[in-house]
């Protein structure tokens, strides 16, 4: 016979805690029953003087046998070879038989504990299958019938409890005994039915609960798969946007960044505490933050385009910001602007050269003639010298305009850069001395030549402009250094001419504009000297680098490619 609490494993071992707990509970309850009956027997005999009229010791034999059986259950309950001994049906059968014997020895139908058979029937319907439970119900009814009918028909002796030697009379089988037996049978049958009904309902509820748990487990697995798929898609999306050169961020309506790529995180890292979003934060509501913003960061020009993301029904989900580096485009735009400016300068220079050069030449020529005819101490001589000097200044401005607008192609030939530095130093020495500036020529004669291939006349003009600017930026006591040397510019070897001073220096805002034509900070400057020098160096395939610290001085470096000059010596 199988149980409903749990199916036993092969060999009769009790497999899980539910069945094991129920088994141990029955054993413990049986020990309580044995102890209680034993205490009742001792108490009624010694304290109340009541004992079985027959004087037989059958109750003690029953209790002893039941105790041995319970001890065997406690010791051997989980062993395979005694599986028949530990089965719930066997235990209930033993308990029913023991109860019937004890009731028979203690009053029979008069004993009020005879209905305890109901407890065994209920247990059978809880832990056994329907057929086994019905068989145990029949066994319980049979045992009760044997006790009642056997004693009533005098087939079995009637043991009543009497004290003081009173006579014990047997109750004949009659309506009272049969009514008691019928009531007991009805109680056992109804108890069996209700226990079976409740057990079935509990099992149905347990089945539904198990089905719900199984469905929840399945749903949990499905949600885990969905979560894994979502995480996979998110990882794929993150990998895709991380490959983009533009910075991409997605933020919720509150401004918190929910998704960003590697480039955006780099920009935020460079920004430091300036904000999480790559670019200046917009204020106001979300639509007001849409649009295009151009800003400078880390020496680069960046452009951020913001677009609102809307979900079903037009609900705002957040803001997507795409930030790209437009430094090259800005540089190209500036270059085009410079080219356009040069076109204007070229046209103006051509017109100025045509309209002014000839009259200025005439003025300068007649001033020279007048100076030649006047004595040196004549008061008019200074006026004529002023006229000639300003006429030459006008001719120089015209020449610089023409050089800037229509620079001629350099005539390349090898020459010594250190010799050029010495020539420039000798030319500007009187001007430096007059202003109290110490000129340091680090390319003095005796040093090894530093050959370069280029146009010495054009480079002389560029170097002269830089040296004059350095002297004009200094005060009395400052120093100007001129030198030429060789260095490594990337993977190539470059020739460098450096003009450095310890003057006032140039601010960062001014540095960005010093090579623009007509930009000057000098009251009487034309703003063409540095622009001409930059064009000349670029025409030679080089570049002009500048470093300056306000209050500490400035250093200009003309970096020129070595070309074939190394073997020209």
Long-range contacts (C-beta under 8 A, 24 or more apart in sequence): 1-87, 1-89, 1-128, 1-129, 1-131, 1-132, 1-135, 2-128, 2-129, 2-132, 3-87, 3-88, 3-89, 3-127, 3-128, 3-129, 4-126, 4-127, 4-128, 4-129, 4-199, 4-203, 5-88, 5-126, 5-127, 8-83, 8-87, 11-80, 11-83, 12-80, 12-82, 12-83, 12-84, 12-86, 12-87, 13-78, 13-79, 13-80, 13-83, 14-77, 14-78, 14-86, 22-88, 22-127, 23-73, 23-77, 23-86, 23-88, 26-88, 26-91, 26-123, 27-70, 27-73, 27-74, 27-77, 30-66, 30-70, 30-73, 30-91, 30-95, 31-70, 34-63, 34-66, 34-67, 34-70, 37-63, 37-102, 38-63, 44-161, 48-163, 49-163, 49-164, 50-161, 50-162, 50-163, 51-161, 51-163, 52-105, 52-106, 52-159, 52-161, 53-159, 53-160, 53-161, 53-162, 53-168, 54-157, 54-159, 56-105, 56-159, 58-101, 58-105, 59-101, 59-102, 59-105, 59-106, 62-98, 62-101, 62-102, 62-105, 63-102, 65-98, 66-94, 66-98, 69-94, 88-123, 88-124, 88-127, 88-128, 89-124, 89-128, 89-132, 89-136, 92-120, 92-123, 92-124, 92-128, 92-136, 93-136, 93-139, 95-120, 96-120, 96-136, 96-139, 96-140, 96-143, 97-143, 99-143, 100-143, 100-144, 100-146, 100-147, 103-147, 104-147, 104-151, 104-156, 104-159, 105-159, 106-159, 106-161, 107-159, 107-160, 107-161, 108-147, 108-148, 108-151, 108-156, 108-158, 108-159, 108-160, 109-147, 109-148, 109-151, 109-152, 109-171, 109-177, 109-180, 109-181, 110-160, 110-171, 114-144, 114-147, 114-184, 115-184, 115-187, 117-143, 117-144, 117-184, 117-188, 118-187, 118-188, 118-191, 121-188, 121-191, 121-192, 121-195, 122-191, 122-192, 122-195, 124-192, 125-192, 125-195, 125-196, 125-199, 126-195, 126-199, 130-196, 133-192, 133-196, 134-192, 137-188, 137-189, 137-192, 140-188, 141-184, 141-185, 141-188, 144-181, 144-184, 144-185, 144-188, 145-181, 148-173, 148-177, 148-178, 148-180, 148-181, 149-173, 149-177, 149-181, 152-177, 245-324, 245-325, 246-322, 246-323, 246-324, 247-278, 247-321, 247-322, 247-323, 247-324, 248-320, 248-321, 248-322, 248-323, 249-277, 249-278, 249-320, 249-321, 249-323, 250-309, 250-318, 250-319, 250-320, 250-321, 251-277, 251-318, 251-319, 251-321, 252-317, 252-318, 253-286, 253-316, 253-317, 253-318, 253-319, 255-281, 258-318, 263-323, 264-323, 267-297, 267-302, 267-323, 270-297, 270-298, 271-297, 277-321, 278-302, 278-304, 278-321, 278-323, 279-304, 279-321, 279-323, 282-306, 286-316, 286-319, 289-319, 290-319, 294-326, 300-325, 300-327, 301-325, 301-326, 301-327, 301-329, 301-330, 302-326, 338-516, 338-517, 341-517, 342-404, 342-405, 342-517, 343-405, 345-401, 345-404, 345-405, 345-517, 346-405, 346-406, 347-405, 348-401, 348-405, 349-398, 349-401, 349-402, 349-404, 349-405, 349-406, 350-402, 350-405, 352-398, 352-401, 353-398, 353-401, 353-402, 356-394, 356-398, 357-395, 357-398, 360-391, 360-394, 360-395, 360-398, 361-395, 363-387, 363-391, 364-388, 364-391, 364-392, 364-395, 367-391, 397-526, 397-528, 400-526, 400-528, 400-529, 400-532, 401-528, 403-461, 403-532, 403-535, 403-536, 404-517, 404-528, 404-531, 404-532, 404-535, 407-535, 407-536, 407-539, 408-458, 409-539, 410-454, 410-455, 410-458, 410-536, 410-539, 410-540, 411-455, 411-457, 412-453, 412-454, 412-455, 412-563, 413-453, 413-454, 413-455, 413-456, 414-451, 414-452, 414-453, 414-564, 414-565, 414-568, 414-569, 415-451, 415-452, 415-454, 415-456, 416-449, 416-450, 416-451, 417-443, 417-450, 417-451, 417-452, 417-484, 417-495, 417-497, 417-560, 418-443, 418-447, 418-448, 418-449, 418-450, 418-484, 419-443, 419-449, 420-456, 420-459, 420-460, 420-463, 420-484, 420-497, 421-463, 421-482, 421-483, 421-484, 421-497, 423-460, 424-460, 424-463, 424-464, 424-467, 424-482, 425-467, 425-482, 427-464, 428-464, 428-467, 428-468, 428-471, 431-468, 431-471, 432-471, 432-480, 435-471, 435-474, 435-476, 436-475, 436-476, 436-477, 437-471, 437-474, 437-475, 437-476, 437-477, 437-478, 437-479, 437-480, 438-477, 438-478, 438-479, 438-480, 439-471, 439-479, 439-480, 439-482, 440-479, 440-480, 440-481, 440-482, 441-482, 441-483, 442-481, 442-482, 442-483, 443-482, 443-483, 443-484, 449-569, 450-484, 450-485, 450-486, 450-495, 451-565, 451-566, 451-568, 451-569, 452-495, 452-560, 452-562, 452-563, 452-565, 453-562, 453-563, 453-564, 453-565, 453-568, 454-540, 454-560, 454-563, 455-536, 455-540, 458-536, 458-539, 458-540, 459-497, 459-536, 459-537, 459-540, 459-558, 459-560, 461-532, 461-533, 461-536, 462-532, 462-533, 462-536, 462-537, 462-558, 463-497, 463-499, 463-533, 463-558, 465-529, 465-530, 465-532, 465-533, 466-499, 466-529, 466-530, 466-533, 466-556, 466-558, 467-499, 468-529, 469-529, 469-530, 470-499, 470-500, 470-501, 470-503, 470-554, 470-556, 471-501, 472-522, 473-501, 473-503, 473-504, 473-554, 474-501, 474-502, 474-503, 474-504, 475-503, 475-504, 478-502, 478-503, 478-553, 486-562, 487-559, 489-559, 492-561, 492-562, 493-562, 494-542, 494-559, 494-560, 494-561, 494-562, 495-559, 495-560, 495-561, 495-562, 495-565, 496-557, 496-558, 496-559, 496-560, 497-557, 497-558, 497-560, 498-555, 498-556, 498-557, 498-558, 499-555, 499-556, 500-553, 500-554, 500-555, 500-556, 501-553, 501-554, 501-555, 502-552, 502-553, 503-553, 503-554, 504-550, 504-551, 505-548, 505-549, 505-550, 505-551, 505-552, 505-553, 505-554, 506-546, 506-548, 506-550, 506-554, 507-550, 511-546, 511-548, 514-546, 515-544, 533-558
